[in-house]
C-alpha cells in the first residue's frame, strides 16, 4: 500500500541490498515483471504508472518484449510492467548466512534452542540461563499464546498459511526476474486501491472464482539451482492446517502455466 507500508518496504530492501554483499549472500533476482493478460489489468498498470510508487518503473506493450523475454507467455498478453526495485535472496540459506556474518563481523551471539520464560528488563530468563540486558526486543513470530498472549488477545489475530511449490523446469530455462500476473493486481494494495482495479476485480470474480476463494495469485522466482519457487495461496485461521490441498496446488500450477513458457514443470517440493 502507499504511504508507510511502501516506505518501510523500500527501507527494508535497501538494508538487504547493503548487507547481502557483506554477508556473502547472493542476490538471485533483480527486478519484477508483471504481465497484464487482460485489458482491464493493463488499465490498472497504466493508472499505477501515474503514482509515486512507479518511479523508475517501465510499462511496455507485451508484443514489444516477446523476443527479449522468451520465458514469458506474451503472445496474448496486453502489457508488461517492469520494476527495477525488487531483490530476491534464497531465504533458506540467507538467514543462516546472515547469522554467521553478524557473529563474525559484529560479535552478535546467538543462543539457539532456548525458550524464553520471562522478560523483565534488565533481566531475561530462559529455560537454561538468566541474562541481563539494557533493552529487550521480543519477536515471538506466530506464538500468539506465549509470553505476550494477553497483549495479542485484544487484536483477534489469525495465522496465514501459504502454499508454495518448488518446480523443476526444463534444462536451460531462465527467468529474467520475479514474475507476477493479473491476480496480483487485486491482492497487492498498491494496485488494488486504485479505482481502475474495480473492473478487473469484477472480471476475475467471474473468471477466477476458485483462485480468489483460496487467496491465490501468481508469483514465480528462480533459485540458483534453476528450480522455480511458485506460489501462492492464503488461508486464515487460528492454527496452520498440517495437510496441503492438491486442489490449491493445481490452481497455482495452472496460473504458472498460463504465464510462463514452460515445456516441462516437475513439482519437487
Secondary structure, DSSP 8 states (H G I E B T S, - for coil): -TTHHHHHHHHHHHHHHHHHHHHT----EEEEEEEE-SHHHHHHHHHHTTSGGGTT-EEEEHHHHTTT-TTB--SS--EEEEEEEEEE--HHHHHHHHHHHHHHHH-----TT--EEEEETEEEEESS-EEEES------TT-TTSTTHHHHHTTT--EEE--EEEEEE-TT---SSEEE-GGGGGTSHHHHTSTTHHHHHHHHHHH-HHHHHTT---EEEE-TTS-EEEE---EEESS--SS--HHHHHHHHHHHHHHB--S-EEE--
